[in-house]
Each structure stands twice: as structure tokens, then as C-alpha cells.
Amino acid sequence: MVRWGFTVDLERCVGCMGCVIACKAENGTPPSIHWMKVVEQEEGEFPYAKRTFTPLRCNHCSDPACAKACPTGAIVKRPDGIVVIDQDVCIGTMACMSACPYYVPYRWDGEEGYYGDEKVPYEVEKYSQFKKGTAQKCHFCYHRIDEGRPPACVEACPADALNYGDLEDPESRVNELLRQKKHIRPREELGTNPGLFYLTGKGGGTVGGGK
Amino acid sequence: MSKGPTTNNFILELRSQRHWDWKVAFYLYGAGTSAGLVFLELVLRRWAIIDEPTALSGMAVGLVLALVSLAFLFSHLGPSARWRFPYVFRKPRTSWVARGAIIVTVLVLLRIVILLPSVPGFTGLPWGEETNAGALLRMAAMLFAAAFMAYSGLVLSSWNSIAFWNTPLLPILYIAYSFLAGLAALPLVVVAFYGGAKLVGLASVLEPALLVLLAANGLLLLIYVWGMATATMAARESVRRLLRGQCRLSFWVGVVGVGLVLPFLAVALAMRGDLGAELTAAAWLAAAGGAIQVGGFLLRDSFLRVGVYGYPL
């Protein structure tokens, strides 16, 4: 059984925001919704100061807190591990938004577009796929995955910082990277079993030892 | 201060949740208080401390409060999407929100059924107070009221995304506050329906009970905040925002001052007879009841507003 996973190489990310734009272009998300974010951080002080970039997105957890909290069953995990929201069932309780430790889901209440109240034809076309008052989040570009293509963010990344693959397949690209580099999973201690790994340096295995 | 490549100062603000706002706070307060009121007036009626009309008045006020709270909750749902609200009952196996929706709906229906025999035109219905069916319905209402009081805290404490809520003490605190606000609502009900003279007769029972509940809630709140002040970084940040940050006025003036200290003083002085004649003391008791309601709402609102996520990594 396939379980799609994702790796983010923190050493390779240069903060170009290509993934953010690619996600916006692919999915046409409204201004207030960001399925892909890149957090910029400053570390250290002059003359050793540096800027680091951390892409944040839905972790497509094996045990998703959002799905547990949702009273309607709108958030479901596909057999391949991708967590998606059924907009026809969501009623906008925002329980998923409070329950997700990564504050990933958004609710779109039909606010204005990028250029004010009047939407351009692109926005009219793209926003028609979002139902007003429902939760929204990254769906791993499942429409592309189902066609055998990579998610838009992965395809757009110029630094090869983002990768995806089948976590159950030992020969997949993500498993190869996990063997090569030390990695962490975001807030793993909460028991959500995220499908996203941050690669932090050479050596393989989890940061601080372990498998 | 040491400098060098090993000094890492991550700049990433701890974010507070903004999704569950004052409307949800009002729902948690209103429906919780309504459950507390129903539970206590059924107990007081069973012990023959209050008469049947007073008990039914309390039941009716509790019902209205629950319906108003549900209206606030409904307006909190997504625009357009909210009309699919019956879906909220679909996942009680995993979701506390669904469980709460079921509990509050059953409780509302039970109260309507219990109240029906007292409505002109339905007086012959066979589940009045003296009947077995009536006793069974009242027992069920007590059970669901207790369940809702617990739910109002469990729904928040079940999520480990926000450390300030993620403690078994939260349901205990919310149960205690539901009892306090429920009992404090009773003088208001009596004054509104029957005038101050009837409250004078109840004061000897209500005043000591209110004093005990006020003291217990104050102590629980202190333990809660103290415990969180020594917990994880996100929980400590929540405590900072509550005591010294954006919610400090709401907490110190509203929750502590208006909601606990002033009512405690008013009830204690009324008990000692320092607040004048019986009717004046009863008026103070009703005023204290109103102040406790303000504190009860602001507690829920402040707790929601200072809910801070941990770092996402």
C-alpha cells in the first residue's frame, strides 16, 4: 500500500518562494489562504548571522488531529495517506483549525480577491472550486499525484529542497534521502505521525540518534 | 553575551488561535450555565428547597439561554456552509464537537418535554413531576446536564495543539464554573418571575452555597493558572498573555474582580446582615448573581483568546 510522504531539505532551501507561487498558481487559492508557506528566521548575530527558511505545509499525518476533531467527517484520509477535505460536508466549525498543532487549515469566508471586490476572470474561475465557509488546506496536489505527476511545489523547487515519494517503498526517493540525511518530523511527540520530514544534515537517522 | 555560529535565536512568534472567538465563548458559557442551572434546580426541587413553579421557571430560563447560545454557535459556523449543520452529529466516535452537539440537542429536547405539561393546552400530558415518567425524564436531564458541563471543558482539553487547554483540570474548572453560574442564575430567575420577597426565603440556602462555590472556583482558578505557569513554553506564554498581556483587564477586572471577589464580598456581607434589610440583601444577592454571569463569560472568552499553539516544528 502506498503512503505518500514529503521531505524538506532545510540545507537546500534558499527561500525563493517558488513553491508558494507554484501552489498558488496550481490551486488558485484566494489571498487569505496559503497552503504552502515559507517561514524566514534569523539565527545568530553579526558577523555570524544567517537567515534560514522553513517551508511549512500540511503534514498529511497518519493520525491527523484535524480529522479526529472534525464533527462532520469532512476530513478524510485516502488509502494512500493523503488527507483531504470534502467541502460538501464541511460546515465550518473551525475545530480542525484549533486542533491542528501545525495550524495548517484555513476557512475561506468568500472574502475579496487580490484586486479588491471585483475579481479578475482567473480568480472567478479558480475560486469557484472553493465553497464559501469551508475549511481549506493542502491536498498534496492529489489530482497530479493520481496522474503520476509530482505536486506543484515539488516540481517548482529549483534547489531540489522538496521531494516526495512512497514511504512504504524502500527504494523511493524520500527513503533514499532519509537514509542519507538526519531528519526530524514536526512535533512528532504529539502522536500525529506526520508524513513530512525535515532533512537537517548529513548522516541519516533521526536527529539526536534513534533509528 | 556569547557570539558565534552556535548562538541560535529563532524568531518565530507563538501564535494564538483566533478561530474560536467570543461567539464560541458565549456558547460554552451559556450552554454550560444553562446545564448547571437545570442540574441544580432539579436537585433543589428534589430536596424540596424550591417549589415546582420556581423549578419550571429555572428550566424555561435555562432552555432560552441554551437556545440563545446555540444561535451564537450557529452564527460562528461558515457562511453558507452553516446550513448543512445537521452533519455536526456524524462523528461522535472521535469528535468532542459532535458529542457536544448531541448532548446539547438531547438536553434541549428533554427540557422542552419536561416543560410541556406546564404549558396551557398540554396540561394533561402524563409526565408531570409526580409521575414515574416525569421522574425518569428529570433524571435523564440531570445526566445530560452533567455531561454537557464536562463537555464544555473536554472539547478544549482533548486537543494537544494548545498546551494551555490540554489538561484534565480544564473540564473540572468548567464544571465548577457551570455550577457556580447556574446557582448564581437562580436568584435572577426568582427575582424576575416572583420578585425579591420570594428570594428572601431562599437566601439562607443560596448564600452559603454560593460562598462555597465562589471560594472553590477561586482556588481552582489559582491552581490552574499556577500549574500552567510552570508547564511548557506555550502554556507559560498563555499565562503571560492572561495575567500581563492583552487579556489582563478582562481577567483581573472581569473574571477575578467582578466574577469572584465582588460577589464573594457581597454574599458574605449579606450573610452577616451588614447589607441592611432582607429585601436589600436579596437585591445584593441578585446583583452578585449577575456579576458572576459576567465573570463566567469572560473566563471562557479569555481562555479561548490566550490559547497559544506550540512551535510547529
Interface residues (C-beta under 8 A of the other chain):
Chain A: V39 Q41 E42 E43 G44 E45 Y48 T54 L56 A65 A67 K68 A69 C70 P71 T72 G73 A74 V89 C90 I91 G92 T93 M94 A95 M97 S98 A99 C100 P101 Y102 Y103 R107 D109 G110 K131 K132 G133 T134 A135 I184 P186 R187 L190 G191 Y198
Chain B: K3 G4 P5 T7 N8 N9 F10 I11 L12 R15 Q17 H19 W20 H76 L77 G78 P79 S80 A81 R82 R84 F85 Y87 V88 F89 R90 K91 P92 T94 S95 W96 V97 A98 A101 S158 W159 N160 S161 I162 G307 Y309 G310 Y311 P312 L313
